[in-house]
Amino acid sequence: MRRSNLLLAAAALLVVAVPASAKPAFLKKAKEDGITQITTCMSCHAGKPSKTSLNDTGKWLVKEMKEKKAKEVDPIWLKEYFAKKK
């Protein structure tokens, strides 16, 4: 019984420790930056959020991240993306 409790606790920690691809903080920052086009994870992801299920917006962000040699995407870059789409 102890072992099963230990395994259950370890599994719960892994679930909490694994970062999500589409982060709520990303959505919050986009909103704070006045980027109204970003409302849900589906604003950048096509389907279940992952690093491979990106729509055009998400693909653009990854391209920018690589060009800028950044560790992660920054929602503020989307101002440029949406300005070009007008």
Contacts in CASP RR format, 6 or more apart in sequence:
PFRMAT RR
TARGET T0000
AUTHOR 0000-0000-0000
METHOD contacts of the structure
MODEL  1
MRRSNLLLAAAALLVVAVPASAKPAFLKKAKEDGITQITTCMSCHAGKPS
KTSLNDTGKWLVKEMKEKKAKEVDPIWLKEYFAKKK
20 49 0 8 1.000
21 45 0 8 1.000
21 49 0 8 1.000
21 50 0 8 1.000
21 51 0 8 1.000
22 41 0 8 1.000
22 44 0 8 1.000
22 45 0 8 1.000
22 49 0 8 1.000
26 38 0 8 1.000
26 73 0 8 1.000
26 75 0 8 1.000
27 38 0 8 1.000
27 39 0 8 1.000
27 40 0 8 1.000
27 41 0 8 1.000
29 74 0 8 1.000
29 75 0 8 1.000
29 76 0 8 1.000
30 38 0 8 1.000
30 43 0 8 1.000
30 75 0 8 1.000
30 78 0 8 1.000
31 38 0 8 1.000
33 75 0 8 1.000
33 76 0 8 1.000
33 78 0 8 1.000
33 79 0 8 1.000
35 75 0 8 1.000
35 76 0 8 1.000
35 78 0 8 1.000
35 79 0 8 1.000
35 82 0 8 1.000
37 43 0 8 1.000
37 78 0 8 1.000
37 82 0 8 1.000
38 44 0 8 1.000
38 75 0 8 1.000
38 78 0 8 1.000
41 49 0 8 1.000
42 55 0 8 1.000
43 57 0 8 1.000
44 54 0 8 1.000
44 55 0 8 1.000
44 57 0 8 1.000
44 58 0 8 1.000
44 61 0 8 1.000
45 53 0 8 1.000
45 54 0 8 1.000
45 55 0 8 1.000
45 58 0 8 1.000
46 53 0 8 1.000
46 54 0 8 1.000
46 55 0 8 1.000
47 53 0 8 1.000
51 62 0 8 1.000
54 61 0 8 1.000
54 62 0 8 1.000
57 78 0 8 1.000
57 81 0 8 1.000
58 73 0 8 1.000
60 81 0 8 1.000
61 73 0 8 1.000
61 77 0 8 1.000
61 78 0 8 1.000
61 81 0 8 1.000
62 73 0 8 1.000
64 70 0 8 1.000
64 73 0 8 1.000
64 77 0 8 1.000
64 81 0 8 1.000
65 72 0 8 1.000
65 73 0 8 1.000
68 77 0 8 1.000
END
